[in-house]
Amino acid sequence: MEIIVRLDVMLAKRKMRSKELAAAVGITEQNISLLKSGKVKGIRFETLARICAALECQPGDILEARLAP
């Protein structure tokens, strides 16, 4: 199973920049960039909850599980 990060889609829908999200969540822009690119191995639930609160969305709006064929 592959996890796809759709953070860039939610940022576009909310018309929010990565810099604004980073400030709202309390993490660096670099970490937001790593999340958007899917180059992270994990994310703390607390951080995910703050991202969802800032974007007014659910975790499923940001993360997608894709089953391998």
PDB file of N, CA, C and O in Angstrom, chain B, residues numbered from 101:
ATOM      1  N   MET B 101       0.845  -1.181   0.000  1.00  0.00           N
ATOM      2  CA  MET B 101       0.000   0.000   0.000  1.00  0.00           C
ATOM      3  C   MET B 101       0.887   1.239   0.000  1.00  0.00           C
ATOM      4  O   MET B 101       1.888   1.316   0.712  1.00  0.00           O
ATOM      5  N   GLU B 102       0.496   2.184  -0.803  1.00  0.00           N
ATOM      6  CA  GLU B 102       1.227   3.444  -0.913  1.00  0.00           C
ATOM      7  C   GLU B 102       0.348   4.568  -0.369  1.00  0.00           C
ATOM      8  O   GLU B 102      -0.854   4.608  -0.632  1.00  0.00           O
ATOM      9  N   ILE B 103       0.953   5.475   0.388  1.00  0.00           N
ATOM     10  CA  ILE B 103       0.235   6.638   0.910  1.00  0.00           C
ATOM     11  C   ILE B 103       0.592   7.847   0.060  1.00  0.00           C
ATOM     12  O   ILE B 103       1.764   8.199  -0.073  1.00  0.00           O
ATOM     13  N   ILE B 104      -0.410   8.469  -0.506  1.00  0.00           N
ATOM     14  CA  ILE B 104      -0.238   9.655  -1.343  1.00  0.00           C
ATOM     15  C   ILE B 104      -0.615  10.879  -0.516  1.00  0.00           C
ATOM     16  O   ILE B 104      -1.686  10.922   0.090  1.00  0.00           O
ATOM     17  N   VAL B 105       0.272  11.871  -0.496  1.00  0.00           N
ATOM     18  CA  VAL B 105       0.015  13.117   0.240  1.00  0.00           C
ATOM     19  C   VAL B 105      -0.552  14.136  -0.742  1.00  0.00           C
ATOM     20  O   VAL B 105       0.083  14.470  -1.742  1.00  0.00           O
ATOM     21  N   ARG B 106      -1.752  14.624  -0.444  1.00  0.00           N
ATOM     22  CA  ARG B 106      -2.440  15.565  -1.329  1.00  0.00           C
ATOM     23  C   ARG B 106      -2.525  16.957  -0.698  1.00  0.00           C
ATOM     24  O   ARG B 106      -3.501  17.682  -0.890  1.00  0.00           O
ATOM     25  N   LEU B 107      -1.504  17.307   0.041  1.00  0.00           N
ATOM     26  CA  LEU B 107      -1.480  18.596   0.739  1.00  0.00           C
ATOM     27  C   LEU B 107      -1.506  19.758  -0.247  1.00  0.00           C
ATOM     28  O   LEU B 107      -2.156  20.772   0.006  1.00  0.00           O
ATOM     29  N   ASP B 108      -0.811  19.620  -1.357  1.00  0.00           N
ATOM     30  CA  ASP B 108      -0.795  20.696  -2.348  1.00  0.00           C
ATOM     31  C   ASP B 108      -2.183  20.971  -2.916  1.00  0.00           C
ATOM     32  O   ASP B 108      -2.517  22.116  -3.222  1.00  0.00           O
ATOM     33  N   VAL B 109      -2.994  19.917  -3.056  1.00  0.00           N
ATOM     34  CA  VAL B 109      -4.364  20.071  -3.551  1.00  0.00           C
ATOM     35  C   VAL B 109      -5.203  20.864  -2.556  1.00  0.00           C
ATOM     36  O   VAL B 109      -5.946  21.766  -2.941  1.00  0.00           O
ATOM     37  N   MET B 110      -5.078  20.521  -1.267  1.00  0.00           N
ATOM     38  CA  MET B 110      -5.864  21.227  -0.246  1.00  0.00           C
ATOM     39  C   MET B 110      -5.405  22.680  -0.112  1.00  0.00           C
ATOM     40  O   MET B 110      -6.229  23.573   0.087  1.00  0.00           O
ATOM     41  N   LEU B 111      -4.120  22.918  -0.218  1.00  0.00           N
ATOM     42  CA  LEU B 111      -3.631  24.300  -0.170  1.00  0.00           C
ATOM     43  C   LEU B 111      -4.222  25.117  -1.321  1.00  0.00           C
ATOM     44  O   LEU B 111      -4.630  26.262  -1.129  1.00  0.00           O
ATOM     45  N   ALA B 112      -4.264  24.531  -2.499  1.00  0.00           N
ATOM     46  CA  ALA B 112      -4.832  25.231  -3.656  1.00  0.00           C
ATOM     47  C   ALA B 112      -6.325  25.488  -3.462  1.00  0.00           C
ATOM     48  O   ALA B 112      -6.812  26.578  -3.761  1.00  0.00           O
ATOM     49  N   LYS B 113      -7.052  24.487  -2.961  1.00  0.00           N
ATOM     50  CA  LYS B 113      -8.491  24.650  -2.727  1.00  0.00           C
ATOM     51  C   LYS B 113      -8.777  25.755  -1.722  1.00  0.00           C
ATOM     52  O   LYS B 113      -9.762  26.482  -1.852  1.00  0.00           O
ATOM     53  N   ARG B 114      -7.919  25.878  -0.727  1.00  0.00           N
ATOM     54  CA  ARG B 114      -8.124  26.880   0.332  1.00  0.00           C
ATOM     55  C   ARG B 114      -7.449  28.214  -0.004  1.00  0.00           C
ATOM     56  O   ARG B 114      -7.533  29.179   0.755  1.00  0.00           O
ATOM     57  N   LYS B 115      -6.773  28.243  -1.168  1.00  0.00           N
ATOM     58  CA  LYS B 115      -6.052  29.444  -1.603  1.00  0.00           C
ATOM     59  C   LYS B 115      -5.089  29.928  -0.521  1.00  0.00           C
ATOM     60  O   LYS B 115      -5.033  31.110  -0.182  1.00  0.00           O
ATOM     61  N   MET B 116      -4.335  28.965   0.005  1.00  0.00           N
ATOM     62  CA  MET B 116      -3.377  29.241   1.070  1.00  0.00           C
ATOM     63  C   MET B 116      -1.982  28.877   0.579  1.00  0.00           C
ATOM     64  O   MET B 116      -1.809  27.900  -0.150  1.00  0.00           O
ATOM     65  N   ARG B 117      -1.006  29.653   0.973  1.00  0.00           N
ATOM     66  CA  ARG B 117       0.387  29.374   0.626  1.00  0.00           C
ATOM     67  C   ARG B 117       1.022  28.499   1.701  1.00  0.00           C
ATOM     68  O   ARG B 117       0.575  28.464   2.847  1.00  0.00           O
ATOM     69  N   SER B 118       2.058  27.808   1.304  1.00  0.00           N
ATOM     70  CA  SER B 118       2.791  26.955   2.242  1.00  0.00           C
ATOM     71  C   SER B 118       3.304  27.759   3.429  1.00  0.00           C
ATOM     72  O   SER B 118       3.292  27.286   4.565  1.00  0.00           O
ATOM     73  N   LYS B 119       3.750  28.970   3.154  1.00  0.00           N
ATOM     74  CA  LYS B 119       4.279  29.838   4.220  1.00  0.00           C
ATOM     75  C   LYS B 119       3.207  30.137   5.265  1.00  0.00           C
ATOM     76  O   LYS B 119       3.490  30.131   6.463  1.00  0.00           O
ATOM     77  N   GLU B 120       1.981  30.397   4.819  1.00  0.00           N
ATOM     78  CA  GLU B 120       0.874  30.671   5.746  1.00  0.00           C
ATOM     79  C   GLU B 120       0.545  29.433   6.578  1.00  0.00           C
ATOM     80  O   GLU B 120       0.321  29.524   7.785  1.00  0.00           O
ATOM     81  N   LEU B 121       0.518  28.278   5.917  1.00  0.00           N
ATOM     82  CA  LEU B 121       0.217  27.035   6.634  1.00  0.00           C
ATOM     83  C   LEU B 121       1.293  26.732   7.660  1.00  0.00           C
ATOM     84  O   LEU B 121       0.988  26.341   8.787  1.00  0.00           O
ATOM     85  N   ALA B 122       2.550  26.911   7.280  1.00  0.00           N
ATOM     86  CA  ALA B 122       3.656  26.657   8.202  1.00  0.00           C
ATOM     87  C   ALA B 122       3.526  27.527   9.448  1.00  0.00           C
ATOM     88  O   ALA B 122       3.728  27.050  10.565  1.00  0.00           O
ATOM     89  N   ALA B 123       3.189  28.805   9.257  1.00  0.00           N
ATOM     90  CA  ALA B 123       3.025  29.713  10.398  1.00  0.00           C
ATOM     91  C   ALA B 123       1.849  29.300  11.267  1.00  0.00           C
ATOM     92  O   ALA B 123       1.934  29.353  12.494  1.00  0.00           O
ATOM     93  N   ALA B 124       0.750  28.887  10.640  1.00  0.00           N
ATOM     94  CA  ALA B 124      -0.453  28.486  11.389  1.00  0.00           C
ATOM     95  C   ALA B 124      -0.227  27.202  12.184  1.00  0.00           C
ATOM     96  O   ALA B 124      -0.752  27.042  13.286  1.00  0.00           O
ATOM     97  N   VAL B 125       0.559  26.289  11.613  1.00  0.00           N
ATOM     98  CA  VAL B 125       0.779  24.983  12.240  1.00  0.00           C
ATOM     99  C   VAL B 125       1.933  25.023  13.231  1.00  0.00           C
ATOM    100  O   VAL B 125       1.951  24.276  14.210  1.00  0.00           O
ATOM    101  N   GLY B 126       2.899  25.907  12.968  1.00  0.00           N
ATOM    102  CA  GLY B 126       4.055  25.988  13.856  1.00  0.00           C
ATOM    103  C   GLY B 126       5.185  25.076  13.448  1.00  0.00           C
ATOM    104  O   GLY B 126       5.951  24.616  14.294  1.00  0.00           O
ATOM    105  N   ILE B 127       5.300  24.806  12.140  1.00  0.00           N
ATOM    106  CA  ILE B 127       6.427  24.037  11.632  1.00  0.00           C
ATOM    107  C   ILE B 127       7.085  24.847  10.516  1.00  0.00           C
ATOM    108  O   ILE B 127       6.540  25.857  10.070  1.00  0.00           O
ATOM    109  N   THR B 128       8.245  24.403  10.072  1.00  0.00           N
ATOM    110  CA  THR B 128       8.986  25.164   9.072  1.00  0.00           C
ATOM    111  C   THR B 128       8.398  24.971   7.677  1.00  0.00           C
ATOM    112  O   THR B 128       7.718  23.983   7.401  1.00  0.00           O
ATOM    113  N   GLU B 129       8.674  25.932   6.811  1.00  0.00           N
ATOM    114  CA  GLU B 129       8.256  25.814   5.414  1.00  0.00           C
ATOM    115  C   GLU B 129       8.924  24.605   4.767  1.00  0.00           C
ATOM    116  O   GLU B 129       8.337  23.947   3.908  1.00  0.00           O
ATOM    117  N   GLN B 130      10.151  24.318   5.184  1.00  0.00           N
ATOM    118  CA  GLN B 130      10.862  23.151   4.655  1.00  0.00           C
ATOM    119  C   GLN B 130      10.101  21.868   4.962  1.00  0.00           C
ATOM    120  O   GLN B 130      10.000  20.989   4.106  1.00  0.00           O
ATOM    121  N   ASN B 131       9.568  21.752   6.171  1.00  0.00           N
ATOM    122  CA  ASN B 131       8.798  20.558   6.526  1.00  0.00           C
ATOM    123  C   ASN B 131       7.502  20.472   5.732  1.00  0.00           C
ATOM    124  O   ASN B 131       7.082  19.379   5.352  1.00  0.00           O
ATOM    125  N   ILE B 132       6.867  21.606   5.477  1.00  0.00           N
ATOM    126  CA  ILE B 132       5.668  21.617   4.636  1.00  0.00           C
ATOM    127  C   ILE B 132       6.037  21.142   3.232  1.00  0.00           C
ATOM    128  O   ILE B 132       5.312  20.350   2.630  1.00  0.00           O
ATOM    129  N   SER B 133       7.153  21.620   2.719  1.00  0.00           N
ATOM    130  CA  SER B 133       7.619  21.225   1.396  1.00  0.00           C
ATOM    131  C   SER B 133       7.887  19.724   1.325  1.00  0.00           C
ATOM    132  O   SER B 133       7.520  19.069   0.349  1.00  0.00           O
ATOM    133  N   LEU B 134       8.523  19.186   2.352  1.00  0.00           N
ATOM    134  CA  LEU B 134       8.785  17.744   2.399  1.00  0.00           C
ATOM    135  C   LEU B 134       7.488  16.949   2.445  1.00  0.00           C
ATOM    136  O   LEU B 134       7.370  15.906   1.802  1.00  0.00           O
ATOM    137  N   LEU B 135       6.515  17.441   3.206  1.00  0.00           N
ATOM    138  CA  LEU B 135       5.210  16.781   3.265  1.00  0.00           C
ATOM    139  C   LEU B 135       4.538  16.799   1.896  1.00  0.00           C
ATOM    140  O   LEU B 135       4.030  15.777   1.434  1.00  0.00           O
ATOM    141  N   LYS B 136       4.539  17.964   1.249  1.00  0.00           N
ATOM    142  CA  LYS B 136       3.901  18.093  -0.058  1.00  0.00           C
ATOM    143  C   LYS B 136       4.515  17.159  -1.091  1.00  0.00           C
ATOM    144  O   LYS B 136       3.809  16.618  -1.941  1.00  0.00           O
ATOM    145  N   SER B 137       5.811  16.972  -1.020  1.00  0.00           N
ATOM    146  CA  SER B 137       6.493  16.128  -1.999  1.00  0.00           C
ATOM    147  C   SER B 137       6.392  14.642  -1.661  1.00  0.00           C
ATOM    148  O   SER B 137       6.760  13.794  -2.474  1.00  0.00           O
ATOM    149  N   GLY B 138       5.896  14.324  -0.467  1.00  0.00           N
ATOM    150  CA  GLY B 138       5.761  12.925  -0.065  1.00  0.00           C
ATOM    151  C   GLY B 138       7.069  12.294   0.361  1.00  0.00           C
ATOM    152  O   GLY B 138       7.179  11.069   0.404  1.00  0.00           O
ATOM    153  N   LYS B 139       8.068  13.112   0.677  1.00  0.00           N
ATOM    154  CA  LYS B 139       9.391  12.600   1.038  1.00  0.00           C
ATOM    155  C   LYS B 139       9.548  12.353   2.529  1.00  0.00           C
ATOM    156  O   LYS B 139      10.672  12.253   3.021  1.00  0.00           O
ATOM    157  N   VAL B 140       8.452  12.253   3.250  1.00  0.00           N
ATOM    158  CA  VAL B 140       8.523  11.975   4.682  1.00  0.00           C
ATOM    159  C   VAL B 140       8.107  10.536   4.942  1.00  0.00           C
ATOM    160  O   VAL B 140       7.340   9.953   4.176  1.00  0.00           O
ATOM    161  N   LYS B 141       8.609   9.980   6.008  1.00  0.00           N
ATOM    162  CA  LYS B 141       8.276   8.606   6.363  1.00  0.00           C
ATOM    163  C   LYS B 141       7.108   8.547   7.343  1.00  0.00           C
ATOM    164  O   LYS B 141       6.484   7.501   7.518  1.00  0.00           O
ATOM    165  N   GLY B 142       6.819   9.682   7.980  1.00  0.00           N
ATOM    166  CA  GLY B 142       5.732   9.705   8.954  1.00  0.00           C
ATOM    167  C   GLY B 142       5.384  11.133   9.334  1.00  0.00           C
ATOM    168  O   GLY B 142       6.090  12.081   8.991  1.00  0.00           O
ATOM    169  N   ILE B 143       4.281  11.259  10.048  1.00  0.00           N
ATOM    170  CA  ILE B 143       3.828  12.562  10.535  1.00  0.00           C
ATOM    171  C   ILE B 143       3.165  12.335  11.891  1.00  0.00           C
ATOM    172  O   ILE B 143       2.438  11.360  12.082  1.00  0.00           O
ATOM    173  N   ARG B 144       3.418  13.225  12.810  1.00  0.00           N
ATOM    174  CA  ARG B 144       2.792  13.117  14.132  1.00  0.00           C
ATOM    175  C   ARG B 144       1.309  13.440  14.005  1.00  0.00           C
ATOM    176  O   ARG B 144       0.916  14.316  13.235  1.00  0.00           O
ATOM    177  N   PHE B 145       0.506  12.731  14.759  1.00  0.00           N
ATOM    178  CA  PHE B 145      -0.935  12.987  14.740  1.00  0.00           C
ATOM    179  C   PHE B 145      -1.238  14.423  15.146  1.00  0.00           C
ATOM    180  O   PHE B 145      -2.154  15.045  14.608  1.00  0.00           O
ATOM    181  N   GLU B 146      -0.479  14.942  16.083  1.00  0.00           N
ATOM    182  CA  GLU B 146      -0.687  16.325  16.541  1.00  0.00           C
ATOM    183  C   GLU B 146      -0.463  17.307  15.387  1.00  0.00           C
ATOM    184  O   GLU B 146      -1.228  18.256  15.218  1.00  0.00           O
ATOM    185  N   THR B 147       0.581  17.077  14.600  1.00  0.00           N
ATOM    186  CA  THR B 147       0.869  17.946  13.460  1.00  0.00           C
ATOM    187  C   THR B 147      -0.220  17.801  12.403  1.00  0.00           C
ATOM    188  O   THR B 147      -0.672  18.797  11.838  1.00  0.00           O
ATOM    189  N   LEU B 148      -0.642  16.578  12.135  1.00  0.00           N
ATOM    190  CA  LEU B 148      -1.713  16.342  11.173  1.00  0.00           C
ATOM    191  C   LEU B 148      -3.001  17.032  11.618  1.00  0.00           C
ATOM    192  O   LEU B 148      -3.714  17.614  10.800  1.00  0.00           O
ATOM    193  N   ALA B 149      -3.293  16.965  12.902  1.00  0.00           N
ATOM    194  CA  ALA B 149      -4.495  17.617  13.436  1.00  0.00           C
ATOM    195  C   ALA B 149      -4.422  19.130  13.270  1.00  0.00           C
ATOM    196  O   ALA B 149      -5.426  19.764  12.946  1.00  0.00           O
ATOM    197  N   ARG B 150      -3.242  19.719  13.490  1.00  0.00           N
ATOM    198  CA  ARG B 150      -3.094  21.170  13.327  1.00  0.00           C
ATOM    199  C   ARG B 150      -3.202  21.574  11.862  1.00  0.00           C
ATOM    200  O   ARG B 150      -3.771  22.619  11.547  1.00  0.00           O
ATOM    201  N   ILE B 151      -2.661  20.753  10.964  1.00  0.00           N
ATOM    202  CA  ILE B 151      -2.791  21.031   9.531  1.00  0.00           C
ATOM    203  C   ILE B 151      -4.263  20.987   9.128  1.00  0.00           C
ATOM    204  O   ILE B 151      -4.749  21.866   8.416  1.00  0.00           O
ATOM    205  N   CYS B 152      -4.958  19.964   9.590  1.00  0.00           N
ATOM    206  CA  CYS B 152      -6.387  19.838   9.272  1.00  0.00           C
ATOM    207  C   CYS B 152      -7.192  21.000   9.841  1.00  0.00           C
ATOM    208  O   CYS B 152      -8.118  21.485   9.191  1.00  0.00           O
ATOM    209  N   ALA B 153      -6.855  21.446  11.029  1.00  0.00           N
ATOM    210  CA  ALA B 153      -7.561  22.581  11.633  1.00  0.00           C
ATOM    211  C   ALA B 153      -7.324  23.846  10.812  1.00  0.00           C
ATOM    212  O   ALA B 153      -8.255  24.614  10.566  1.00  0.00           O
ATOM    213  N   ALA B 154      -6.085  24.061  10.389  1.00  0.00           N
ATOM    214  CA  ALA B 154      -5.750  25.255   9.617  1.00  0.00           C
ATOM    215  C   ALA B 154      -6.420  25.242   8.248  1.00  0.00           C
ATOM    216  O   ALA B 154      -6.823  26.290   7.743  1.00  0.00           O
ATOM    217  N   LEU B 155      -6.539  24.056   7.646  1.00  0.00           N
ATOM    218  CA  LEU B 155      -7.135  23.931   6.317  1.00  0.00           C
ATOM    219  C   LEU B 155      -8.632  23.615   6.367  1.00  0.00           C
ATOM    220  O   LEU B 155      -9.291  23.533   5.331  1.00  0.00           O
ATOM    221  N   GLU B 156      -9.158  23.440   7.577  1.00  0.00           N
ATOM    222  CA  GLU B 156     -10.574  23.088   7.769  1.00  0.00           C
ATOM    223  C   GLU B 156     -10.942  21.873   6.919  1.00  0.00           C
ATOM    224  O   GLU B 156     -11.842  21.920   6.081  1.00  0.00           O
ATOM    225  N   CYS B 157     -10.211  20.782   7.169  1.00  0.00           N
ATOM    226  CA  CYS B 157     -10.441  19.556   6.411  1.00  0.00           C
ATOM    227  C   CYS B 157     -10.252  18.346   7.325  1.00  0.00           C
ATOM    228  O   CYS B 157      -9.964  18.490   8.513  1.00  0.00           O
ATOM    229  N   GLN B 158     -10.415  17.182   6.767  1.00  0.00           N
ATOM    230  CA  GLN B 158     -10.216  15.917   7.469  1.00  0.00           C
ATOM    231  C   GLN B 158      -8.904  15.287   6.989  1.00  0.00           C
ATOM    232  O   GLN B 158      -8.442  15.604   5.893  1.00  0.00           O
ATOM    233  N   PRO B 159      -8.293  14.399   7.792  1.00  0.00           N
ATOM    234  CA  PRO B 159      -7.055  13.743   7.364  1.00  0.00           C
ATOM    235  C   PRO B 159      -7.184  13.042   6.009  1.00  0.00           C
ATOM    236  O   PRO B 159      -6.229  13.011   5.232  1.00  0.00           O
ATOM    237  N   GLY B 160      -8.351  12.484   5.728  1.00  0.00           N
ATOM    238  CA  GLY B 160      -8.578  11.808   4.452  1.00  0.00           C
ATOM    239  C   GLY B 160      -8.559  12.753   3.257  1.00  0.00           C
ATOM    240  O   GLY B 160      -8.418  12.310   2.117  1.00  0.00           O
ATOM    241  N   ASP B 161      -8.699  14.047   3.509  1.00  0.00           N
ATOM    242  CA  ASP B 161      -8.607  15.024   2.419  1.00  0.00           C
ATOM    243  C   ASP B 161      -7.144  15.270   2.030  1.00  0.00           C
ATOM    244  O   ASP B 161      -6.854  15.761   0.939  1.00  0.00           O
ATOM    245  N   ILE B 162      -6.248  14.929   2.924  1.00  0.00           N
ATOM    246  CA  ILE B 162      -4.819  15.184   2.711  1.00  0.00           C
ATOM    247  C   ILE B 162      -4.070  13.901   2.374  1.00  0.00           C
ATOM    248  O   ILE B 162      -3.137  13.925   1.572  1.00  0.00           O
ATOM    249  N   LEU B 163      -4.464  12.791   2.973  1.00  0.00           N
ATOM    250  CA  LEU B 163      -3.780  11.518   2.781  1.00  0.00           C
ATOM    251  C   LEU B 163      -4.680  10.536   2.034  1.00  0.00           C
ATOM    252  O   LEU B 163      -5.868  10.416   2.336  1.00  0.00           O
ATOM    253  N   GLU B 164      -4.112   9.848   1.075  1.00  0.00           N
ATOM    254  CA  GLU B 164      -4.859   8.874   0.287  1.00  0.00           C
ATOM    255  C   GLU B 164      -4.075   7.578   0.257  1.00  0.00           C
ATOM    256  O   GLU B 164      -2.877   7.579  -0.026  1.00  0.00           O
ATOM    257  N   ALA B 165      -4.744   6.469   0.549  1.00  0.00           N
ATOM    258  CA  ALA B 165      -4.106   5.155   0.484  1.00  0.00           C
ATOM    259  C   ALA B 165      -4.383   4.551  -0.881  1.00  0.00           C
ATOM    260  O   ALA B 165      -5.529   4.470  -1.322  1.00  0.00           O
ATOM    261  N   ARG B 166      -3.318   4.130  -1.538  1.00  0.00           N
ATOM    262  CA  ARG B 166      -3.435   3.527  -2.857  1.00  0.00           C
ATOM    263  C   ARG B 166      -2.938   2.091  -2.752  1.00  0.00           C
ATOM    264  O   ARG B 166      -1.789   1.853  -2.379  1.00  0.00           O
ATOM    265  N   LEU B 167      -3.790   1.148  -3.078  1.00  0.00           N
ATOM    266  CA  LEU B 167      -3.410  -0.264  -3.015  1.00  0.00           C
ATOM    267  C   LEU B 167      -2.547  -0.630  -4.215  1.00  0.00           C
ATOM    268  O   LEU B 167      -2.788  -0.177  -5.334  1.00  0.00           O
ATOM    269  N   ALA B 168      -1.544  -1.450  -3.964  1.00  0.00           N
ATOM    270  CA  ALA B 168      -0.663  -1.900  -5.034  1.00  0.00           C
ATOM    271  C   ALA B 168      -1.423  -2.904  -5.905  1.00  0.00           C
ATOM    272  O   ALA B 168      -2.218  -3.689  -5.387  1.00  0.00           O
ATOM    273  N   PRO B 169      -1.191  -2.889  -7.212  1.00  0.00           N
ATOM    274  CA  PRO B 169      -1.897  -3.818  -8.124  1.00  0.00           C
ATOM    275  C   PRO B 169      -1.479  -5.242  -7.926  1.00  0.00           C
ATOM    276  O   PRO B 169      -1.979  -6.133  -8.612  1.00  0.00           O
TER     277      PRO B 169
END
